[in-house]
Amino acid sequence: MAFRLTSDDFKDGDRLPEAQVFNGMGHRGANLSPPLRWSDAPAGTKSFVVTLYDPDAPTGSGWWHWVVANIPANVDSLPRGCGSGQGGLPRGALQTRTDFGRPGYGGAAPPPGGPHRYIFTVHALKVDQIDVDENSSGALVGFLTHMHGLGSASLTAHYGH
């Protein structure tokens, strides 16, 4: 079986629900992190990192919307709202700074124009944790994640005006 990521709120290729859209910057979403579940992680997985990234943001480097590091290997899901201050983040897991300037989930907030891709990814790592804190950037987490990665699974949704 292949490493797989799913959500009860949307399927791969769907339009991102309003619940997962940012509340601000001209958007009126609920800014609620979706429930995520993964299965069939690679052998030897010691921890996970979950990211939400928009490669279409007009920044030249995309936009990190959510970063959760150091999720223990025995965890296979994140509950709805855990990135939005509603509890349920696994013990030991840590949310790091997003491009909104703070840790936690920041929903879709594209400028007017065509739809953007919002890529939720779970990364399986061969280390128990990576050396990051709540002020670490998405780029640093990404670097360490790729350095220690065993595999990843993604789920992409689209959202635009």
MORAJO-V792881 format. One record per backbone hydrogen bond with DSSP energy under -1.0 kcal/mol. NH is the residue of the N-H (numbers start at 1). CO is the residue of the C=O. Records with the same first field share a line. If there is no record, write none. Layout:
# MORAJO-V792881
NH = CO  CO
This chain:
# MORAJO-V792881
4 = 39
6 = 37
13 = 156
14 = 11
16 = 158
20 = 17
21 = 18
22 = 108
24 = 27
27 = 24
29 = 22
30 = 18
31 = 21
32 = 19
36 = 78
37 = 6
38 = 76
39 = 4
45 = 42
46 = 125
47 = 125
48 = 71
49 = 123
50 = 68
51 = 121
52 = 66
53 = 119
54 = 63
59 = 57
63 = 54
65 = 52
66 = 52
68 = 50
69 = 94
71 = 48
75 = 72
78 = 36
81 = 33
82 = 79
84 = 81
86 = 81
93 = 90
94 = 69
96 = 67
98 = 102
99 = 64
101 = 98
105 = 83
106 = 65
108 = 20
116 = 159
118 = 157
119 = 53
120 = 155
121 = 51
122 = 153
123 = 49
124 = 151
125 = 47
126 = 148
132 = 130
136 = 133
141 = 137
142 = 138
143 = 139
144 = 140
145 = 141
146 = 142
147 = 143
148 = 144
150 = 124
151 = 124
153 = 122
155 = 120
157 = 118
158 = 14
159 = 116
